[in-house]
């Protein structure tokens, strides 16, 4: 069993054809933690009719986790796909929804924010971004090979809706303005770890692709983990090297 003070997952996109809700549920059931942060875009959209049985099972488990008797803090940070769900979610799974969430562990200040706030394309082109999101959902239903299609969709997302470097830059600047030492985002679907001006930035990745990733935090530090079934494993050395990218090099790309 994996132990952590805090686990952060994002971009599960319940209701999507490529949501890995069963895998996320298995991961949570196999872990022990004091705090769970759902870092946005847990839903694909507000159409609950698209939710499958396994998606409702995930939500049911989250509701059980939030029971005060379990003494686990469950936090939902709103993403762009979750927009408007605050009141619904407070009744559906019994947890509060935040725009951003701050907490402290061993004197280190942490901040979780979905990250779409730093995506200039999304914030300046709301109508177009909604169209692209709808197109994204439609493409998911095309059945010419799930793996091939999933890979294409991830490239589509990265190219059109998510800019990892700009989200990272915005998050780091925001973290510095808030005087936090660590800031966590989702939104880009790309797991990432970097540091600038004394602020550490971590992106949790997503649960819509084969290599699902999430973040675990304890007194030893922050780990970006890949879920490979059971047991959970840390990213291997090669993948860690890819994640720990020089910030200036990232922005130059």
C-alpha positions, 0 to 999 in steps of 0.5 A: 500500500502506498502512504502519503499525506496528500494525493492530487489527481486531475483531469479524469474527465468523467463522461468521456470515452477515454476516462480511466475512472476504474484505474483511478478508483483502484489507485485510491483504494490501494492508497492511504492518505490524509487529504485528497485534492481533485484538481479540476476537470474531474468531469468532461462537461455538465451532461451527466447523461454521459456518465457510465456506471464506472464513473458513478462508482468513482463519485460514490467512493469520493462521497464515502471518503468525505464522510467525517468518520474517515477523517480524510479531507477531500477537496475539489478545485474547479477546472474549466470543464467543471465550471458551474458545478460548485453547488451541484457537487456540494450536494452530490458528493458532499464536498466543498469546491474551491477556485484554488486551495492552500494548505501547509505541511511541515512549514511549507506552503502549498497551493493547488489551482487547476491551471486554465487561468494561465492558459491565454488561448482558453481565457481569450477565446471562450467560444472557440475553446468550447467548440474545440472541446465539443469537437474533442468529445466527438472525436473520442467516439470515432472507433478506429483504434482506441490507443491510436485515437487517444494519442491523437486526442492528446496531441490535439489537446496540447496543440489547441487547448493547453500550453504547458510552458505558459501554464507553468510560467503563469503558475510559478508567477502566481505561486511567487505572488502568493508566497508559496513554496509549491504550486500544483496544476492540472489542465495540460494533461502533461506531467511536469516538474520544475523550479524557478525563483524558489517556487516548485511547480508540479503538474499532475498529468491526467487520467485520459491516457494510458500512462495515468499520473498523479502527485503524492506529497509527504514529509519527504517531498513531492512525487509524480507517480505513474499508475501502472496497475498494482502496485503504484510505481514512481516514474522511472529515472528516464521519465523523471529526467524528462519531467525535470525540465529547465524552465528557460528551455521549456519556454524556448520551445 
